[in-house]
């Protein structure tokens, strides 16, 4: 309501608002046409001549309408352009920042298989304590920071360890029969297993339910799901002198990172059995 009132009092007339609306519509149509060409070319693998011949007429009409609205920038068409530039800046900053953080996080985490090999070669052997520990991780290639910290600082590991990665596919739903992939990480009797759970973008990822599917699919060790402990690795970001982004974009990235969804709630983890272990990364 407040936004609508601001627009009404700022533009004062329906004609000025019409210019803003026209720029928004024609800009959206043009971008949609370009994205459709990209999909036809890169996913349907159609030849370039067919893409240009079939889409050139549509794009020409779109560009004519867009050019006509560009003449009204000073009369109100500037508003959707300003919103678009702001959104584009935030999204590209987030994408670039996540790429930098992921690169530095992978360096700190190290290889998962190498870490498991080190556990087997450790002398004296690492102390194993009763219970089930579930470590959520971004993938199968790196070691969860919480697991590495637990071993390096506490010098213990649970008898039954599941490293769980959530994968979101580009489909609305994934059938339960296709959801679970299990990897023993090269050792079938050490109680350490990696599980990849696949979800569609409309599915609600629930970790306890995933663990029950994994048990039914056959794990190398039994799981005490009702008493399992869940470990999350969190990253505390702060701005520094690391290369890769300008200083103002670093501040913007750190600010937007504070708006991310709470992982424990998103994955349906029981709060009383969830341990959050953090680390610090400079961007």
Residue frames as qw, qx, qy, qz and C-alpha x, y, z in Angstrom:
[[0.000, 0.885, 0.466, 0.000, 0.00, 0.00, 0.00],
 [0.311, -0.793, 0.104, 0.514, 2.80, 2.41, 0.92],
 [0.413, -0.143, 0.597, 0.673, 4.58, 1.69, -2.37],
 [0.219, 0.609, 0.667, 0.369, 1.40, 2.34, -4.36],
 [0.126, -0.934, -0.277, 0.188, 0.80, 5.64, -2.55],
 [0.390, -0.587, 0.314, 0.636, 4.37, 6.75, -3.21],
 [0.358, 0.157, 0.679, 0.621, 3.96, 5.99, -6.92],
 [0.095, 0.786, 0.587, 0.169, 0.66, 7.85, -7.12],
 [0.201, -0.929, -0.101, 0.295, 1.95, 10.97, -5.39],
 [0.444, -0.448, 0.442, 0.638, 5.28, 10.89, -7.26],
 [0.287, 0.182, 0.702, 0.626, 3.85, 10.44, -10.77],
 [0.188, 0.352, 0.249, -0.883, 0.62, 12.43, -10.15],
 [0.625, 0.378, -0.140, -0.668, -1.04, 11.29, -13.37],
 [0.878, 0.082, 0.463, -0.090, -2.08, 7.99, -14.93],
 [0.690, 0.711, -0.132, 0.023, -0.26, 8.89, -18.16],
 [0.035, 0.752, -0.634, 0.176, 3.10, 9.07, -16.38],
 [0.642, -0.249, 0.694, -0.208, 2.41, 5.71, -14.74],
 [0.869, 0.436, 0.190, -0.140, 1.50, 4.34, -18.17],
 [0.437, 0.772, -0.459, 0.059, 4.97, 5.22, -19.43],
 [0.271, -0.522, 0.773, -0.236, 6.54, 3.29, -16.55],
 [0.791, 0.082, 0.547, -0.261, 4.21, 0.36, -17.14],
 [0.763, 0.628, -0.070, -0.133, 4.96, 0.36, -20.88],
 [0.219, 0.716, -0.654, 0.107, 8.72, 0.24, -20.28],
 [0.497, -0.315, 0.759, -0.279, 8.29, -2.63, -17.81],
 [0.842, 0.291, 0.382, -0.246, 6.14, -4.66, -20.20],
 [0.685, 0.695, -0.213, -0.040, 8.23, -4.13, -23.33],
 [0.003, 0.684, -0.710, 0.167, 11.45, -4.77, -21.40],
 [0.644, -0.165, 0.699, -0.263, 10.06, -8.00, -20.01],
 [0.847, 0.462, 0.187, -0.183, 8.90, -9.16, -23.45],
 [0.467, 0.766, -0.441, 0.027, 12.31, -8.44, -24.98],
 [0.211, -0.538, 0.784, -0.224, 14.19, -10.27, -22.22],
 [0.779, 0.054, 0.557, -0.285, 11.80, -13.23, -22.46],
 [0.783, 0.606, -0.066, -0.124, 12.41, -13.46, -26.22],
 [0.248, 0.725, -0.629, 0.127, 16.19, -13.43, -25.71],
 [0.457, -0.344, 0.767, -0.291, 15.97, -16.13, -23.04],
 [0.862, 0.286, 0.329, -0.259, 13.79, -18.25, -25.33],
 [0.625, 0.699, -0.345, -0.022, 16.43, -17.97, -28.07],
 [0.070, -0.618, 0.749, -0.227, 19.09, -19.04, -25.60],
 [0.682, -0.098, 0.660, -0.301, 17.12, -22.13, -24.58],
 [0.844, 0.492, 0.095, -0.191, 16.36, -23.09, -28.19],
 [0.475, 0.738, -0.473, 0.076, 20.03, -22.75, -29.11],
 [0.018, 0.552, -0.768, 0.324, 21.74, -24.28, -26.05],
 [0.517, -0.098, 0.751, -0.399, 19.21, -26.83, -24.77],
 [0.804, 0.424, 0.318, -0.269, 17.31, -27.81, -27.90],
 [0.496, -0.332, 0.595, 0.537, 20.54, -27.54, -29.94],
 [0.575, 0.731, 0.366, -0.013, 18.90, -25.94, -32.95],
 [0.617, 0.207, 0.194, 0.735, 21.21, -24.49, -35.65],
 [0.169, -0.429, -0.151, 0.875, 21.97, -20.78, -35.46],
 [0.083, -0.057, -0.502, -0.859, 20.37, -20.01, -38.83],
 [0.327, -0.504, -0.759, -0.249, 17.08, -21.46, -37.64],
 [0.336, -0.580, -0.490, 0.558, 17.21, -19.47, -34.39],
 [0.112, -0.317, 0.099, 0.936, 17.94, -16.21, -36.20],
 [0.165, -0.167, -0.639, -0.733, 15.42, -16.79, -38.96],
 [0.368, -0.528, -0.755, -0.126, 12.62, -17.90, -36.66],
 [0.395, -0.662, -0.447, 0.453, 13.24, -15.39, -33.88],
 [0.316, 0.010, 0.133, 0.939, 14.47, -12.37, -35.79],
 [0.180, -0.524, -0.468, -0.689, 10.95, -11.17, -36.60],
 [0.556, -0.687, -0.466, 0.036, 9.79, -11.49, -32.99],
 [0.562, -0.402, -0.149, 0.707, 12.86, -9.71, -31.65],
 [0.206, 0.243, 0.278, 0.906, 12.55, -6.92, -34.24],
 [0.332, -0.672, -0.450, -0.485, 8.99, -6.17, -33.13],
 [0.642, -0.620, -0.346, 0.291, 10.01, -6.29, -29.46],
 [0.505, -0.177, 0.002, 0.845, 12.90, -3.89, -30.04],
 [0.023, 0.469, 0.360, 0.806, 10.64, -1.46, -31.89],
 [0.496, -0.739, -0.394, -0.231, 8.26, -1.28, -28.94],
 [0.684, -0.477, -0.193, 0.518, 11.19, -0.98, -26.53],
 [0.389, 0.113, 0.144, 0.903, 12.74, 1.85, -28.55],
 [0.173, -0.648, -0.390, -0.631, 9.43, 3.69, -28.59],
 [0.611, -0.730, -0.308, 0.008, 9.27, 3.56, -24.80],
 [0.659, -0.160, -0.111, 0.727, 12.87, 4.75, -24.42],
 [0.136, 0.484, 0.172, 0.847, 11.72, 8.17, -25.61],
 [0.495, -0.705, -0.230, -0.453, 9.63, 8.42, -22.42],
 [0.655, -0.057, -0.549, 0.516, 12.45, 7.85, -19.93],
 [0.117, 0.133, -0.310, 0.934, 12.21, 11.33, -18.44],
 [0.504, -0.274, -0.159, -0.803, 8.42, 11.06, -18.19],
 [0.760, -0.315, 0.337, -0.458, 8.33, 8.01, -15.94],
 [0.931, 0.242, -0.268, -0.048, 9.91, 5.13, -17.87],
 [0.229, 0.618, -0.639, 0.395, 13.03, 5.53, -15.70],
 [0.634, -0.434, 0.422, -0.482, 11.37, 3.76, -12.74],
 [0.990, 0.017, 0.116, -0.082, 11.35, 0.15, -14.05],
 [0.671, 0.568, -0.343, 0.331, 14.85, 0.69, -15.43],
 [0.125, -0.657, 0.529, -0.522, 16.05, 1.82, -11.99],
 [0.826, -0.275, 0.355, -0.341, 14.41, -1.20, -10.33],
 [0.949, 0.300, -0.079, 0.051, 15.95, -3.51, -12.95],
 [0.420, 0.654, -0.466, 0.423, 19.45, -2.06, -12.46],
 [0.408, -0.563, 0.519, -0.497, 19.14, -2.40, -8.68],
 [0.937, -0.084, 0.251, -0.229, 17.94, -6.02, -8.90],
 [0.833, 0.477, -0.215, 0.179, 20.63, -6.88, -11.46],
 [0.141, 0.703, -0.528, 0.455, 23.33, -5.36, -9.24],
 [0.627, -0.431, 0.497, -0.417, 22.19, -7.32, -6.18],
 [0.974, 0.107, 0.152, -0.133, 21.89, -10.62, -8.05],
 [0.722, 0.561, -0.301, 0.271, 25.25, -10.37, -9.84],
 [0.087, -0.678, 0.556, -0.473, 26.94, -9.30, -6.60],
 [0.801, -0.278, 0.411, -0.336, 25.42, -12.30, -4.83],
 [0.952, 0.305, -0.024, 0.018, 26.50, -14.65, -7.62],
 [0.486, 0.659, -0.426, 0.385, 30.06, -13.33, -7.65],
 [0.323, -0.610, 0.534, -0.489, 30.32, -13.34, -3.87],
 [0.915, -0.144, 0.285, -0.245, 29.05, -16.92, -3.58],
 [0.857, 0.444, -0.204, 0.162, 31.60, -18.03, -6.18],
 [0.213, 0.671, -0.525, 0.479, 34.44, -16.45, -4.17],
 [0.574, -0.456, 0.488, -0.474, 33.19, -17.87, -0.87],
 [0.982, 0.078, 0.082, -0.152, 32.73, -21.34, -2.38],
 [0.690, 0.553, -0.374, 0.278, 36.28, -21.32, -3.74],
 [0.009, 0.590, -0.593, 0.548, 37.78, -20.34, -0.40],
 [0.763, -0.288, 0.356, -0.457, 35.51, -22.72, 1.49],
 [0.965, 0.226, -0.129, -0.027, 36.54, -25.66, -0.70],
 [0.452, 0.582, -0.526, 0.425, 40.16, -24.79, 0.03],
 [0.314, -0.482, 0.567, -0.590, 39.49, -24.85, 3.80],
 [0.887, -0.096, 0.198, -0.406, 37.37, -28.02, 3.70],
 [0.099, -0.469, 0.858, 0.188, 39.70, -30.18, 1.60],
 [0.539, 0.094, -0.717, -0.432, 38.89, -33.46, -0.12],
 [0.785, -0.314, 0.196, -0.498, 36.38, -35.72, 1.62],
 [0.972, 0.106, -0.210, 0.023, 37.92, -38.98, 0.41],
 [0.481, 0.474, -0.497, 0.545, 41.39, -37.83, 1.45],
 [0.357, -0.504, 0.404, -0.675, 40.03, -36.93, 4.88],
 [0.933, -0.171, 0.059, -0.312, 38.43, -40.38, 5.29],
 [0.839, 0.305, -0.362, 0.268, 41.71, -42.01, 4.23],
 [0.141, 0.551, -0.502, 0.651, 43.52, -39.97, 6.88],
 [0.681, -0.414, 0.259, -0.546, 41.06, -41.21, 9.51],
 [0.995, 0.004, -0.086, -0.059, 41.90, -44.82, 8.63],
 [0.702, 0.395, -0.354, 0.476, 45.65, -44.15, 8.64],
 [0.244, -0.772, 0.254, -0.529, 45.53, -42.28, 11.96],
 [0.778, -0.122, -0.545, 0.288, 47.68, -43.74, 14.74],
 [0.193, 0.154, 0.941, -0.231, 46.48, -44.20, 17.41],
 [0.021, -0.471, -0.745, -0.471, 43.01, -44.69, 15.92],
 [0.225, -0.332, 0.020, -0.916, 40.45, -41.97, 16.44],
 [0.148, 0.142, 0.822, -0.531, 38.13, -42.45, 19.41],
 [0.320, -0.298, -0.625, -0.647, 34.61, -43.42, 18.33],
 [0.238, 0.022, 0.603, -0.761, 31.71, -42.56, 20.64],
 [0.211, 0.400, 0.892, -0.004, 28.23, -44.14, 20.63],
 [0.271, 0.685, 0.336, -0.587, 25.49, -42.55, 18.57],
 [0.542, 0.516, 0.515, 0.419, 24.67, -41.22, 15.13],
 [0.120, -0.621, 0.043, 0.774, 25.98, -37.96, 13.71],
 [0.528, 0.647, 0.492, 0.247, 24.57, -36.39, 10.56],
 [0.270, -0.491, 0.160, 0.813, 26.74, -33.74, 8.88],
 [0.519, 0.776, 0.349, -0.087, 25.04, -31.63, 6.23],
 [0.414, -0.391, 0.422, 0.705, 27.36, -30.72, 3.37],
 [0.403, 0.629, -0.116, -0.655, 27.12, -28.99, -0.01],
 [0.748, 0.462, -0.399, -0.260, 28.43, -31.97, -2.00],
 [0.982, -0.172, 0.034, 0.072, 30.49, -35.13, -1.99],
 [0.681, 0.539, -0.224, 0.443, 33.86, -33.67, -2.99],
 [0.113, 0.574, -0.429, 0.688, 34.69, -31.72, 0.18],
 [0.419, -0.225, -0.782, 0.403, 34.72, -32.40, 3.92],
 [0.304, -0.839, -0.361, -0.272, 32.07, -30.75, 6.13],
 [0.148, 0.621, -0.394, 0.661, 33.74, -28.05, 8.21],
 [0.664, -0.516, 0.225, -0.492, 31.84, -29.23, 11.29],
 [0.996, -0.050, -0.063, 0.040, 33.16, -32.79, 10.84],
 [0.637, 0.453, -0.309, 0.541, 36.73, -31.62, 10.35],
 [0.150, -0.641, 0.342, -0.671, 36.52, -29.37, 13.41],
 [0.851, -0.396, 0.091, -0.332, 35.05, -32.18, 15.51],
 [0.953, 0.084, -0.142, 0.254, 37.94, -34.48, 14.62],
 [0.507, 0.505, -0.269, 0.645, 40.73, -31.91, 14.87],
 [0.163, -0.565, 0.320, -0.743, 39.60, -30.23, 18.11],
 [0.760, -0.356, 0.253, -0.481, 37.60, -32.88, 19.99],
 [0.097, 0.427, -0.897, -0.063, 39.54, -35.90, 18.59],
 [0.438, 0.157, 0.836, -0.291, 36.37, -38.01, 18.44],
 [0.387, 0.087, -0.533, -0.747, 33.83, -39.23, 15.93],
 [0.748, -0.043, 0.343, -0.566, 30.49, -40.95, 16.35],
 [0.531, -0.072, 0.838, 0.100, 30.17, -44.66, 15.61],
 [0.440, 0.543, 0.675, 0.238, 27.67, -43.96, 12.84],
 [0.066, -0.536, 0.105, 0.835, 28.33, -40.97, 10.59],
 [0.484, 0.611, 0.586, 0.221, 26.20, -39.82, 7.67],
 [0.137, -0.359, 0.186, 0.904, 27.40, -37.00, 5.44],
 [0.369, 0.630, 0.682, -0.049, 24.26, -35.73, 3.75],
 [0.092, -0.195, 0.313, 0.925, 24.14, -33.54, 0.64],
 [0.424, 0.625, 0.544, -0.366, 20.90, -32.02, -0.63],
 [0.210, -0.068, 0.585, 0.781, 20.67, -31.68, -4.42],
 [0.430, 0.581, 0.366, -0.586, 17.94, -29.64, -6.08],
 [0.417, 0.157, 0.725, 0.525, 17.12, -30.79, -9.60],
 [0.180, 0.198, -0.198, -0.943, 15.53, -28.70, -12.33],
 [0.349, -0.314, -0.787, -0.399, 12.23, -30.55, -12.08],
 [0.475, -0.551, 0.001, -0.686, 9.19, -29.84, -9.86],
 [0.795, -0.412, 0.320, -0.310, 9.25, -33.15, -7.99],
 [0.306, 0.432, -0.849, -0.014, 11.54, -36.15, -7.54],
 [0.854, -0.241, -0.343, -0.308, 9.99, -39.54, -6.77],
 [0.628, -0.647, 0.396, -0.175, 10.95, -41.15, -3.47],
 [0.960, 0.043, 0.228, 0.160, 12.38, -44.15, -5.33],
 [0.660, 0.553, -0.002, 0.509, 14.85, -41.87, -7.15],
 [0.229, -0.948, 0.044, -0.218, 15.74, -39.65, -4.20],
 [0.631, -0.681, 0.366, 0.064, 18.61, -41.48, -2.49],
 [0.758, 0.506, -0.369, 0.184, 22.16, -42.26, -3.67],
 [0.734, -0.650, 0.195, 0.029, 24.56, -43.94, -1.23],
 [0.610, 0.608, -0.430, 0.271, 28.38, -43.98, -1.32],
 [0.839, -0.496, -0.138, 0.177, 30.53, -45.79, 1.25],
 [0.012, 0.951, -0.308, 0.004, 33.52, -43.52, 0.34],
 [0.499, 0.556, -0.661, 0.078, 35.76, -46.52, -0.28],
 [0.053, 0.192, -0.881, 0.429, 35.27, -48.30, 3.06],
 [0.562, -0.305, -0.577, -0.507, 32.32, -50.59, 3.68],
 [0.691, -0.413, -0.573, 0.152, 32.83, -51.16, 7.42],
 [0.355, 0.087, -0.342, 0.866, 33.91, -47.85, 8.97],
 [0.094, -0.667, -0.648, 0.356, 30.44, -46.50, 9.74],
 [0.002, 0.555, -0.077, -0.829, 30.97, -43.42, 7.54],
 [0.410, 0.447, 0.737, 0.297, 28.58, -43.04, 4.61],
 [0.069, 0.246, -0.137, -0.957, 27.77, -40.28, 2.17],
 [0.293, 0.554, 0.778, -0.041, 24.13, -39.87, 1.13],
 [0.024, 0.054, -0.288, -0.956, 22.94, -37.64, -1.70],
 [0.243, 0.550, 0.741, -0.299, 19.26, -36.70, -1.50],
 [0.094, 0.128, 0.478, 0.864, 17.66, -35.26, -4.64],
 [0.176, 0.606, 0.603, -0.488, 14.64, -32.98, -4.50],
 [0.280, 0.618, 0.483, 0.553, 12.62, -31.04, -7.02],
 [0.144, 0.220, -0.147, 0.954, 12.36, -27.29, -6.67],
 [0.529, -0.425, -0.153, -0.719, 8.78, -27.66, -5.35],
 [0.775, -0.262, -0.564, 0.110, 9.63, -30.42, -2.86],
 [0.389, -0.828, 0.232, -0.329, 10.21, -29.65, 0.82],
 [0.595, 0.337, -0.675, 0.276, 13.55, -31.15, 1.91],
 [0.691, -0.605, 0.173, -0.356, 13.11, -32.89, 5.26],
 [0.217, 0.575, -0.778, 0.131, 16.31, -34.48, 6.56],
 [0.481, -0.181, 0.775, -0.367, 14.80, -37.01, 9.07],
 [0.830, 0.371, 0.240, -0.340, 12.54, -38.34, 6.30],
 [0.554, 0.673, -0.483, -0.081, 15.56, -38.61, 4.00],
 [0.106, -0.483, 0.837, -0.232, 17.42, -40.65, 6.62],
 [0.706, 0.061, 0.604, -0.365, 14.54, -43.08, 6.87],
 [0.791, 0.568, -0.071, -0.215, 14.63, -43.54, 3.10],
 [0.287, 0.680, -0.670, 0.075, 18.39, -44.09, 3.31],
 [0.431, -0.284, 0.801, -0.303, 17.94, -46.78, 5.97],
 [0.812, 0.310, 0.386, -0.309, 15.37, -48.52, 3.79],
 [0.640, 0.700, -0.295, -0.117, 17.75, -48.28, 0.82],
 [0.955, -0.086, -0.116, 0.260, 20.47, -50.05, 2.82],
 [0.012, 0.898, -0.378, 0.224, 23.28, -48.38, 4.75],
 [0.619, 0.295, -0.671, 0.281, 26.45, -49.97, 6.01],
 [0.189, -0.010, -0.714, 0.674, 25.51, -49.11, 9.60],
 [0.191, -0.686, -0.701, -0.036, 22.26, -48.76, 11.58],
 [0.069, 0.390, -0.057, 0.916, 21.03, -45.25, 12.40],
 [0.174, -0.522, -0.698, 0.459, 19.37, -44.06, 15.59],
 [0.117, 0.521, 0.373, 0.759, 17.29, -41.46, 13.75],
 [0.404, -0.804, -0.369, -0.232, 15.21, -40.46, 16.77],
 [0.612, -0.724, 0.004, 0.317, 18.39, -39.75, 18.77],
 [0.703, 0.322, 0.145, 0.617, 20.72, -38.59, 15.99],
 [0.241, -0.736, -0.038, 0.631, 22.74, -35.39, 16.34],
 [0.561, 0.716, 0.295, 0.292, 22.80, -32.98, 13.41],
 [0.471, -0.504, 0.111, 0.715, 25.80, -30.79, 12.64],
 [0.430, 0.857, 0.253, 0.127, 25.63, -27.68, 10.49],
 [0.570, -0.130, 0.098, 0.805, 28.60, -25.73, 9.15],
 [0.133, 0.942, 0.304, -0.056, 27.96, -21.99, 9.05],
 [0.578, 0.246, 0.069, 0.775, 30.10, -19.25, 7.54],
 [0.165, -0.866, -0.232, 0.412, 30.59, -15.84, 9.11],
 [0.572, 0.540, 0.230, 0.573, 31.46, -13.37, 6.36],
 [0.237, -0.850, -0.086, 0.462, 33.34, -10.13, 6.80],
 [0.531, 0.837, -0.026, 0.128, 34.86, -7.65, 4.40],
 [0.667, -0.526, 0.265, 0.457, 38.60, -7.52, 3.95],
 [0.082, 0.747, -0.413, -0.515, 41.30, -6.93, 1.39],
 [0.597, 0.054, 0.769, 0.221, 40.82, -10.11, -0.61],
 [0.130, 0.265, -0.471, -0.831, 40.69, -9.50, -4.40],
 [0.108, 0.289, 0.931, 0.194, 37.69, -10.32, -6.54],
 [0.040, -0.795, -0.570, -0.202, 35.13, -7.59, -5.80],
 [0.101, 0.557, -0.113, 0.817, 35.09, -3.87, -5.17],
 [0.093, 0.010, -0.701, 0.707, 34.63, -2.76, -1.57],
 [0.481, 0.036, 0.152, -0.863, 31.06, -1.50, -1.96],
 [0.753, 0.052, -0.509, -0.415, 30.01, -4.79, -3.55],
 [0.417, 0.063, -0.830, 0.365, 31.60, -6.68, -0.66],
 [0.187, 0.037, 0.527, -0.828, 29.46, -4.72, 1.81],
 [0.658, 0.099, -0.168, -0.727, 26.39, -5.39, -0.33],
 [0.663, 0.100, -0.732, -0.121, 27.16, -9.12, -0.48],
 [0.215, 0.014, -0.796, 0.566, 27.70, -9.41, 3.28],
 [0.382, 0.060, 0.298, -0.873, 24.43, -7.54, 3.89],
 [0.738, 0.107, -0.339, -0.574, 22.42, -9.80, 1.57],
 [0.498, 0.135, -0.848, 0.123, 24.04, -12.89, 3.10],
 [0.126, -0.042, 0.681, -0.720, 22.34, -12.01, 6.40],
 [0.623, 0.119, 0.042, -0.772, 18.95, -12.57, 4.75],
 [0.426, 0.163, -0.857, -0.241, 19.45, -16.27, 4.01],
 [0.790, -0.350, -0.242, -0.442, 16.96, -18.82, 5.35],
 [0.474, -0.538, 0.636, -0.286, 17.70, -20.58, 8.63],
 [0.415, 0.308, -0.825, -0.227, 19.13, -23.97, 7.59],
 [0.079, 0.009, 0.925, -0.372, 17.85, -25.93, 10.60],
 [0.495, 0.384, 0.430, -0.651, 14.27, -24.81, 10.00],
 [0.530, 0.491, -0.390, -0.571, 14.48, -25.23, 6.22],
 [0.429, 0.263, -0.856, -0.123, 15.69, -28.85, 6.44],
 [0.784, -0.386, -0.254, -0.415, 13.31, -29.82, 9.27],
 [0.524, 0.205, -0.694, 0.448, 16.05, -30.49, 11.84],
 [0.587, -0.694, -0.417, 0.025, 15.11, -30.93, 15.52],
 [0.046, 0.874, -0.220, 0.430, 16.48, -27.87, 17.31],
 [0.665, -0.659, 0.310, -0.165, 17.35, -29.69, 20.51],
 [0.865, -0.152, 0.397, 0.266, 19.68, -32.06, 18.63],
 [0.606, 0.714, 0.095, 0.338, 21.25, -29.62, 16.18],
 [0.566, -0.582, 0.094, 0.576, 24.80, -28.33, 16.66],
 [0.465, 0.869, 0.074, 0.151, 25.95, -25.32, 14.64],
 [0.672, -0.420, 0.186, 0.581, 29.68, -24.90, 14.14],
 [0.359, 0.926, 0.092, -0.069, 30.94, -21.79, 12.39],
 [0.679, -0.101, 0.196, 0.700, 34.01, -20.54, 10.62],
 [0.044, 0.856, 0.049, -0.513, 35.12, -17.12, 9.36],
 [0.638, 0.308, 0.448, 0.545, 35.79, -16.22, 5.75],
 [0.082, -0.643, 0.029, 0.761, 37.06, -12.90, 4.46],
 [0.566, 0.606, 0.500, 0.250, 35.76, -11.54, 1.16]]
